[in-house]
Amino acid sequence: MYKPAHLYNASLSSGEGTHKAIKATKEFLNSLGLFPETDADFTVNLLDDSDNIVATGSLVGNVLKYIAVSPTEQGNNACAQVVSELASHAYRNGIIKLFLYTKPENESLFSSLGFYTLAKTEYACMMENDKFGLDKFIKSLSTVPEEYNESQTVIGSIVCNCNPITNGHLYLMETASKACRVLHVFVLSEDKSMFPTDVRFELVKKSTAHIKNICLHKSSDYIISSATFPTYFIKDLANAENINADLDLTLFGSKIAPALGITKRFVGTEPFCAVTNSYNQRMKAILPKFDIELVEIERTGGISASKVRKYISEKNFEAIEKIVPKPCYEYIIANYA
């Protein structure tokens, strides 16, 4: 057994002036070709008799990240000890469901430690500690909307953040619903937006109440989340966004879409955000492999959620009223005016 040393709220991506232990952790990861890019809530380092780091790992939310073992210590149970320390800390803090992503060549190692593969690409493998976690998520998704669109046979999908929902989002959903028998709309669950998860979901629900063939879902951890977007072990950082997107889309295309019968995914054209546009391009490349057609619908009038957030900061509520659905406008007036 090695000596464990714990770091709490340790930003492994911090620059100069950080605590000596954090700096040593970052240097250890860098020496193994790993690139920490986000704040770690909890980090465990395993130390040898000379207090040198021989293994490390971190917990970020419910995702195990930055797990690395010195080449000289591989095969000596160091990885198992790191994972055990991280899992124990998570459980003590009420975090039961855990995810990790790793290089495909490490899949069997983490399988032996109680993790199950959700999706795998050439460069990344996504795993979780609940063998039936994804199955339970899929079974929780309602597949019966209030009414069907009897004139269509297609089952379609939209994935959106809606931070907040705009008339542009609403136009996309209304247009897509007319081309589908059932339209599954996934609102991203991760709470990293100005508008909290539950608020975003409720505003979408109220704003789309007139679209009877919609099935509205929270995305959980399985669609565009910290659990599906790895970057820290990708040496070719210029290609990291594509690798992230490919893993997320592989999980959607191979597991979620077939379970719901989804054959089309609808998106709005993206002239403003380079990251979203890049993701759209990856969808064009990846989704057809799973017999899913990507349908792009022209964005209307330059409307964007970022413009709404800008208007909120400027207290320009008159401009906001023109570009968001009524339930969204009422919420903004009640909370920001």
MARLOMI-592921 format. One record per residue (C-alpha): chain; x, y, z. Coordinates in nm, 2 decimals. Example, Ala and Ser with C-alpha at 12.3 -4.5 7.8 and 13.67 -1.06 7.14 Angstrom:
2
{chain: A x: 1.23 y: -0.45 z: 0.78}
{chain: A x: 1.37 y: -0.11 z: 0.71}
//
This chain:
337
{chain: A x: 0.00 y: 0.00 z: 0.00}
{chain: A x: 0.11 y: 0.35 z: -0.07}
{chain: A x: 0.07 y: 0.66 z: 0.15}
{chain: A x: -0.24 y: 0.85 z: 0.03}
{chain: A x: -0.23 y: 1.23 z: 0.04}
{chain: A x: -0.56 y: 1.42 z: -0.02}
{chain: A x: -0.61 y: 1.76 z: -0.18}
{chain: A x: -0.95 y: 1.93 z: -0.16}
{chain: A x: -1.09 y: 2.18 z: -0.41}
{chain: A x: -0.75 y: 2.16 z: -0.59}
{chain: A x: -0.74 y: 2.34 z: -0.92}
{chain: A x: -0.50 y: 2.12 z: -1.12}
{chain: A x: -0.52 y: 2.37 z: -1.41}
{chain: A x: -0.39 y: 2.66 z: -1.20}
{chain: A x: -0.07 y: 2.83 z: -1.30}
{chain: A x: 0.21 y: 2.98 z: -1.08}
{chain: A x: 0.16 y: 3.04 z: -0.72}
{chain: A x: -0.03 y: 2.73 z: -0.64}
{chain: A x: 0.03 y: 2.50 z: -0.35}
{chain: A x: 0.34 y: 2.29 z: -0.38}
{chain: A x: 0.14 y: 1.96 z: -0.38}
{chain: A x: -0.09 y: 2.08 z: -0.66}
{chain: A x: 0.20 y: 2.19 z: -0.87}
{chain: A x: 0.37 y: 1.86 z: -0.81}
{chain: A x: 0.05 y: 1.68 z: -0.92}
{chain: A x: 0.02 y: 1.88 z: -1.24}
{chain: A x: 0.39 y: 1.82 z: -1.32}
{chain: A x: 0.34 y: 1.44 z: -1.26}
{chain: A x: 0.04 y: 1.44 z: -1.50}
{chain: A x: 0.22 y: 1.64 z: -1.76}
{chain: A x: 0.52 y: 1.40 z: -1.74}
{chain: A x: 0.28 y: 1.12 z: -1.84}
{chain: A x: 0.13 y: 1.32 z: -2.13}
{chain: A x: -0.19 y: 1.42 z: -1.94}
{chain: A x: -0.33 y: 1.77 z: -1.95}
{chain: A x: -0.57 y: 1.87 z: -1.66}
{chain: A x: -0.81 y: 2.14 z: -1.77}
{chain: A x: -1.07 y: 2.18 z: -1.50}
{chain: A x: -1.11 y: 2.22 z: -1.13}
{chain: A x: -1.08 y: 1.91 z: -0.92}
{chain: A x: -1.31 y: 1.88 z: -0.62}
{chain: A x: -1.10 y: 1.62 z: -0.46}
{chain: A x: -0.76 y: 1.47 z: -0.55}
{chain: A x: -0.57 y: 1.18 z: -0.41}
{chain: A x: -0.20 y: 1.13 z: -0.46}
{chain: A x: -0.02 y: 0.81 z: -0.37}
{chain: A x: 0.33 y: 0.87 z: -0.23}
{chain: A x: 0.63 y: 0.64 z: -0.20}
{chain: A x: 0.87 y: 0.63 z: 0.10}
{chain: A x: 1.04 y: 0.94 z: -0.03}
{chain: A x: 0.71 y: 1.13 z: -0.07}
{chain: A x: 0.73 y: 1.12 z: -0.45}
{chain: A x: 0.40 y: 1.09 z: -0.63}
{chain: A x: 0.36 y: 0.75 z: -0.79}
{chain: A x: -0.01 y: 0.77 z: -0.88}
{chain: A x: -0.29 y: 1.02 z: -0.87}
{chain: A x: -0.66 y: 1.07 z: -0.95}
{chain: A x: -0.93 y: 1.33 z: -0.91}
{chain: A x: -1.30 y: 1.36 z: -0.87}
{chain: A x: -1.48 y: 1.64 z: -1.06}
{chain: A x: -1.85 y: 1.62 z: -0.97}
{chain: A x: -1.93 y: 1.26 z: -1.04}
{chain: A x: -1.65 y: 1.20 z: -1.29}
{chain: A x: -1.32 y: 1.03 z: -1.21}
{chain: A x: -1.05 y: 1.21 z: -1.40}
{chain: A x: -0.67 y: 1.25 z: -1.41}
{chain: A x: -0.60 y: 0.89 z: -1.31}
{chain: A x: -0.24 y: 0.82 z: -1.37}
{chain: A x: 0.02 y: 0.57 z: -1.25}
{chain: A x: 0.40 y: 0.59 z: -1.28}
{chain: A x: 0.53 y: 0.33 z: -1.53}
{chain: A x: 0.75 y: 0.19 z: -1.26}
{chain: A x: 0.44 y: 0.12 z: -1.04}
{chain: A x: 0.20 y: -0.02 z: -1.29}
{chain: A x: 0.08 y: -0.37 z: -1.19}
{chain: A x: 0.13 y: -0.30 z: -0.82}
{chain: A x: -0.24 y: -0.22 z: -0.74}
{chain: A x: -0.18 y: 0.16 z: -0.74}
{chain: A x: -0.46 y: 0.23 z: -0.98}
{chain: A x: -0.70 y: 0.02 z: -0.77}
{chain: A x: -0.60 y: 0.21 z: -0.46}
{chain: A x: -0.66 y: 0.55 z: -0.63}
{chain: A x: -1.00 y: 0.45 z: -0.76}
{chain: A x: -1.10 y: 0.31 z: -0.42}
{chain: A x: -1.00 y: 0.63 z: -0.24}
{chain: A x: -1.19 y: 0.84 z: -0.49}
{chain: A x: -1.50 y: 0.62 z: -0.48}
{chain: A x: -1.50 y: 0.62 z: -0.10}
{chain: A x: -1.48 y: 1.00 z: -0.09}
{chain: A x: -1.77 y: 1.02 z: -0.34}
{chain: A x: -1.99 y: 0.78 z: -0.15}
{chain: A x: -1.93 y: 0.97 z: 0.18}
{chain: A x: -2.05 y: 1.28 z: 0.00}
{chain: A x: -2.36 y: 1.12 z: -0.14}
{chain: A x: -2.23 y: 1.06 z: -0.49}
{chain: A x: -2.33 y: 0.71 z: -0.60}
{chain: A x: -2.32 y: 0.71 z: -0.98}
{chain: A x: -1.96 y: 0.75 z: -1.10}
{chain: A x: -1.83 y: 0.80 z: -1.46}
{chain: A x: -1.48 y: 0.79 z: -1.60}
{chain: A x: -1.32 y: 0.81 z: -1.94}
{chain: A x: -0.99 y: 0.67 z: -2.04}
{chain: A x: -0.79 y: 0.55 z: -2.33}
{chain: A x: -0.93 y: 0.24 z: -2.50}
{chain: A x: -0.63 y: 0.04 z: -2.41}
{chain: A x: -0.71 y: 0.09 z: -2.04}
{chain: A x: -1.07 y: -0.04 z: -2.07}
{chain: A x: -0.99 y: -0.39 z: -1.93}
{chain: A x: -0.81 y: -0.24 z: -1.63}
{chain: A x: -1.11 y: -0.03 z: -1.52}
{chain: A x: -1.35 y: -0.32 z: -1.61}
{chain: A x: -1.17 y: -0.52 z: -1.34}
{chain: A x: -1.23 y: -0.23 z: -1.09}
{chain: A x: -1.61 y: -0.24 z: -1.14}
{chain: A x: -1.67 y: 0.00 z: -1.43}
{chain: A x: -1.88 y: -0.08 z: -1.74}
{chain: A x: -1.83 y: 0.05 z: -2.09}
{chain: A x: -2.09 y: 0.28 z: -2.23}
{chain: A x: -1.93 y: 0.39 z: -2.55}
{chain: A x: -1.59 y: 0.36 z: -2.71}
{chain: A x: -1.42 y: 0.53 z: -3.01}
{chain: A x: -1.07 y: 0.51 z: -3.15}
{chain: A x: -0.94 y: 0.76 z: -2.90}
{chain: A x: -1.16 y: 0.74 z: -2.59}
{chain: A x: -1.37 y: 0.51 z: -2.38}
{chain: A x: -1.66 y: 0.62 z: -2.15}
{chain: A x: -1.74 y: 0.40 z: -1.85}
{chain: A x: -1.97 y: 0.41 z: -1.54}
{chain: A x: -1.99 y: 0.21 z: -1.22}
{chain: A x: -2.35 y: 0.10 z: -1.27}
{chain: A x: -2.39 y: -0.18 z: -1.51}
{chain: A x: -2.75 y: -0.10 z: -1.57}
{chain: A x: -2.73 y: 0.28 z: -1.54}
{chain: A x: -2.79 y: 0.36 z: -1.91}
{chain: A x: -3.06 y: 0.10 z: -1.93}
{chain: A x: -3.24 y: 0.26 z: -1.64}
{chain: A x: -3.20 y: 0.61 z: -1.80}
{chain: A x: -3.35 y: 0.49 z: -2.13}
{chain: A x: -3.64 y: 0.31 z: -1.96}
{chain: A x: -3.72 y: 0.64 z: -1.77}
{chain: A x: -3.77 y: 0.82 z: -2.10}
{chain: A x: -4.14 y: 0.86 z: -2.19}
{chain: A x: -4.20 y: 0.74 z: -2.55}
{chain: A x: -4.57 y: 0.84 z: -2.55}
{chain: A x: -4.65 y: 1.21 z: -2.62}
{chain: A x: -4.99 y: 1.36 z: -2.57}
{chain: A x: -5.07 y: 1.32 z: -2.94}
{chain: A x: -4.89 y: 1.18 z: -3.25}
{chain: A x: -4.85 y: 1.35 z: -3.58}
{chain: A x: -5.05 y: 1.10 z: -3.78}
{chain: A x: -4.92 y: 1.24 z: -4.11}
{chain: A x: -4.56 y: 1.14 z: -4.05}
{chain: A x: -4.37 y: 0.82 z: -3.97}
{chain: A x: -4.03 y: 0.97 z: -3.86}
{chain: A x: -3.92 y: 0.97 z: -3.50}
{chain: A x: -3.69 y: 1.27 z: -3.45}
{chain: A x: -3.48 y: 1.43 z: -3.18}
{chain: A x: -3.34 y: 1.77 z: -3.07}
{chain: A x: -3.07 y: 1.82 z: -2.81}
{chain: A x: -3.06 y: 2.17 z: -2.67}
{chain: A x: -2.94 y: 2.37 z: -2.37}
{chain: A x: -3.19 y: 2.66 z: -2.40}
{chain: A x: -3.01 y: 2.90 z: -2.17}
{chain: A x: -3.28 y: 3.03 z: -2.20}
{chain: A x: -3.53 y: 2.92 z: -2.46}
{chain: A x: -3.57 y: 3.17 z: -2.74}
{chain: A x: -3.81 y: 3.20 z: -3.03}
{chain: A x: -3.53 y: 3.05 z: -3.24}
{chain: A x: -3.54 y: 2.73 z: -3.03}
{chain: A x: -3.92 y: 2.73 z: -3.05}
{chain: A x: -3.91 y: 2.77 z: -3.43}
{chain: A x: -3.67 y: 2.48 z: -3.46}
{chain: A x: -3.90 y: 2.26 z: -3.24}
{chain: A x: -4.22 y: 2.36 z: -3.42}
{chain: A x: -4.06 y: 2.30 z: -3.76}
{chain: A x: -3.91 y: 1.96 z: -3.66}
{chain: A x: -4.23 y: 1.85 z: -3.50}
{chain: A x: -4.42 y: 1.89 z: -3.83}
{chain: A x: -4.17 y: 1.65 z: -4.00}
{chain: A x: -4.20 y: 1.39 z: -3.72}
{chain: A x: -4.46 y: 1.15 z: -3.58}
{chain: A x: -4.28 y: 1.19 z: -3.24}
{chain: A x: -4.01 y: 1.45 z: -3.16}
{chain: A x: -3.79 y: 1.37 z: -2.86}
{chain: A x: -3.64 y: 1.69 z: -2.71}
{chain: A x: -3.35 y: 1.65 z: -2.47}
{chain: A x: -3.28 y: 1.95 z: -2.25}
{chain: A x: -2.92 y: 1.94 z: -2.11}
{chain: A x: -2.91 y: 1.86 z: -1.74}
{chain: A x: -2.57 y: 1.98 z: -1.65}
{chain: A x: -2.59 y: 2.29 z: -1.43}
{chain: A x: -2.33 y: 2.51 z: -1.59}
{chain: A x: -2.56 y: 2.77 z: -1.73}
{chain: A x: -2.69 y: 3.11 z: -1.62}
{chain: A x: -3.04 y: 2.96 z: -1.60}
{chain: A x: -3.05 y: 2.65 z: -1.37}
{chain: A x: -3.14 y: 2.31 z: -1.51}
{chain: A x: -3.49 y: 2.29 z: -1.36}
{chain: A x: -3.57 y: 2.64 z: -1.48}
{chain: A x: -3.45 y: 2.58 z: -1.83}
{chain: A x: -3.65 y: 2.25 z: -1.85}
{chain: A x: -3.97 y: 2.41 z: -1.71}
{chain: A x: -3.95 y: 2.71 z: -1.95}
{chain: A x: -3.91 y: 2.47 z: -2.24}
{chain: A x: -4.20 y: 2.27 z: -2.11}
{chain: A x: -4.43 y: 2.57 z: -2.08}
{chain: A x: -4.32 y: 2.72 z: -2.41}
{chain: A x: -4.38 y: 2.40 z: -2.61}
{chain: A x: -4.71 y: 2.30 z: -2.45}
{chain: A x: -4.89 y: 2.36 z: -2.78}
{chain: A x: -4.67 y: 2.11 z: -2.96}
{chain: A x: -4.85 y: 1.79 z: -2.89}
{chain: A x: -4.62 y: 1.53 z: -3.04}
{chain: A x: -4.31 y: 1.63 z: -2.83}
{chain: A x: -4.16 y: 1.40 z: -2.56}
{chain: A x: -3.95 y: 1.62 z: -2.34}
{chain: A x: -3.66 y: 1.48 z: -2.15}
{chain: A x: -3.37 y: 1.58 z: -1.92}
{chain: A x: -3.05 y: 1.45 z: -2.07}
{chain: A x: -2.90 y: 1.33 z: -1.74}
{chain: A x: -2.52 y: 1.25 z: -1.77}
{chain: A x: -2.55 y: 1.06 z: -2.10}
{chain: A x: -2.58 y: 1.35 z: -2.35}
{chain: A x: -2.33 y: 1.64 z: -2.38}
{chain: A x: -2.20 y: 1.65 z: -2.03}
{chain: A x: -1.87 y: 1.64 z: -1.84}
{chain: A x: -1.91 y: 1.26 z: -1.84}
{chain: A x: -1.92 y: 1.25 z: -2.22}
{chain: A x: -1.66 y: 1.52 z: -2.30}
{chain: A x: -1.30 y: 1.41 z: -2.21}
{chain: A x: -0.99 y: 1.61 z: -2.31}
{chain: A x: -0.73 y: 1.58 z: -2.05}
{chain: A x: -0.56 y: 1.27 z: -2.20}
{chain: A x: -0.57 y: 1.39 z: -2.56}
{chain: A x: -0.22 y: 1.51 z: -2.67}
{chain: A x: -0.35 y: 1.65 z: -2.99}
{chain: A x: -0.55 y: 1.93 z: -2.83}
{chain: A x: -0.64 y: 2.09 z: -3.16}
{chain: A x: -0.84 y: 1.77 z: -3.23}
{chain: A x: -0.98 y: 1.74 z: -2.88}
{chain: A x: -1.32 y: 1.89 z: -2.97}
{chain: A x: -1.38 y: 1.63 z: -3.24}
{chain: A x: -1.28 y: 1.35 z: -3.01}
{chain: A x: -1.52 y: 1.48 z: -2.74}
{chain: A x: -1.80 y: 1.51 z: -2.99}
{chain: A x: -1.74 y: 1.16 z: -3.14}
{chain: A x: -1.76 y: 0.99 z: -2.80}
{chain: A x: -2.08 y: 1.17 z: -2.71}
{chain: A x: -2.24 y: 1.10 z: -3.06}
{chain: A x: -2.13 y: 0.74 z: -3.05}
{chain: A x: -2.32 y: 0.69 z: -2.72}
{chain: A x: -2.63 y: 0.87 z: -2.86}
{chain: A x: -2.62 y: 0.69 z: -3.19}
{chain: A x: -2.54 y: 0.34 z: -3.07}
{chain: A x: -2.76 y: 0.32 z: -2.75}
{chain: A x: -3.01 y: 0.61 z: -2.70}
{chain: A x: -3.14 y: 0.66 z: -3.05}
{chain: A x: -3.20 y: 0.29 z: -3.13}
{chain: A x: -3.39 y: 0.24 z: -2.81}
{chain: A x: -3.63 y: 0.53 z: -2.90}
{chain: A x: -3.64 y: 0.46 z: -3.27}
{chain: A x: -3.48 y: 0.79 z: -3.36}
{chain: A x: -3.37 y: 0.83 z: -3.72}
{chain: A x: -3.33 y: 1.20 z: -3.75}
{chain: A x: -3.17 y: 1.47 z: -3.54}
{chain: A x: -3.26 y: 1.83 z: -3.60}
{chain: A x: -3.03 y: 2.13 z: -3.54}
{chain: A x: -3.04 y: 2.50 z: -3.62}
{chain: A x: -2.76 y: 2.64 z: -3.84}
{chain: A x: -2.49 y: 2.80 z: -3.62}
{chain: A x: -2.32 y: 3.11 z: -3.76}
{chain: A x: -2.23 y: 3.26 z: -3.42}
{chain: A x: -2.07 y: 2.99 z: -3.20}
{chain: A x: -1.76 y: 2.81 z: -3.34}
{chain: A x: -1.78 y: 2.53 z: -3.08}
{chain: A x: -2.15 y: 2.45 z: -3.17}
{chain: A x: -2.08 y: 2.47 z: -3.54}
{chain: A x: -1.79 y: 2.23 z: -3.50}
{chain: A x: -2.02 y: 1.99 z: -3.31}
{chain: A x: -2.27 y: 2.01 z: -3.59}
{chain: A x: -2.00 y: 1.92 z: -3.84}
{chain: A x: -1.91 y: 1.61 z: -3.64}
{chain: A x: -2.28 y: 1.51 z: -3.63}
{chain: A x: -2.28 y: 1.51 z: -4.01}
{chain: A x: -1.98 y: 1.28 z: -4.00}
{chain: A x: -2.08 y: 1.04 z: -3.72}
{chain: A x: -2.46 y: 1.01 z: -3.71}
{chain: A x: -2.50 y: 0.85 z: -4.06}
{chain: A x: -2.29 y: 0.56 z: -3.93}
{chain: A x: -2.59 y: 0.48 z: -3.70}
{chain: A x: -2.85 y: 0.54 z: -3.98}
{chain: A x: -2.94 y: 0.88 z: -3.83}
{chain: A x: -2.99 y: 1.17 z: -4.06}
{chain: A x: -2.89 y: 1.52 z: -3.95}
{chain: A x: -3.14 y: 1.79 z: -4.06}
{chain: A x: -3.03 y: 2.15 z: -4.04}
{chain: A x: -3.29 y: 2.42 z: -4.02}
{chain: A x: -3.20 y: 2.77 z: -4.10}
{chain: A x: -3.18 y: 3.00 z: -3.79}
{chain: A x: -3.43 y: 3.27 z: -3.79}
{chain: A x: -3.34 y: 3.64 z: -3.76}
{chain: A x: -3.01 y: 3.61 z: -3.58}
{chain: A x: -3.18 y: 3.51 z: -3.25}
{chain: A x: -2.95 y: 3.35 z: -2.99}
{chain: A x: -2.97 y: 3.27 z: -2.62}
{chain: A x: -2.64 y: 3.46 z: -2.57}
{chain: A x: -2.81 y: 3.77 z: -2.71}
{chain: A x: -3.09 y: 3.73 z: -2.44}
{chain: A x: -2.83 y: 3.70 z: -2.17}
{chain: A x: -2.66 y: 4.01 z: -2.30}
{chain: A x: -2.99 y: 4.20 z: -2.30}
{chain: A x: -3.05 y: 4.09 z: -1.94}
{chain: A x: -2.71 y: 4.24 z: -1.83}
{chain: A x: -2.81 y: 4.56 z: -2.01}
{chain: A x: -3.17 y: 4.55 z: -1.86}
{chain: A x: -3.30 y: 4.58 z: -2.21}
{chain: A x: -3.63 y: 4.39 z: -2.14}
{chain: A x: -3.81 y: 4.54 z: -2.44}
{chain: A x: -3.56 y: 4.37 z: -2.67}
{chain: A x: -3.59 y: 4.04 z: -2.48}
{chain: A x: -3.97 y: 4.04 z: -2.52}
{chain: A x: -3.94 y: 4.03 z: -2.89}
{chain: A x: -3.71 y: 3.72 z: -2.91}
{chain: A x: -3.83 y: 3.48 z: -2.64}
{chain: A x: -4.16 y: 3.29 z: -2.57}
{chain: A x: -4.40 y: 3.45 z: -2.33}
{chain: A x: -4.33 y: 3.20 z: -2.03}
{chain: A x: -3.96 y: 3.28 z: -2.07}
{chain: A x: -4.02 y: 3.66 z: -2.08}
{chain: A x: -4.24 y: 3.64 z: -1.77}
{chain: A x: -3.97 y: 3.45 z: -1.58}
{chain: A x: -3.70 y: 3.70 z: -1.68}
{chain: A x: -3.91 y: 4.00 z: -1.57}
{chain: A x: -3.99 y: 3.83 z: -1.24}
{chain: A x: -3.63 y: 3.74 z: -1.16}
{chain: A x: -3.41 y: 4.00 z: -1.34}
{chain: A x: -3.61 y: 4.32 z: -1.39}
//
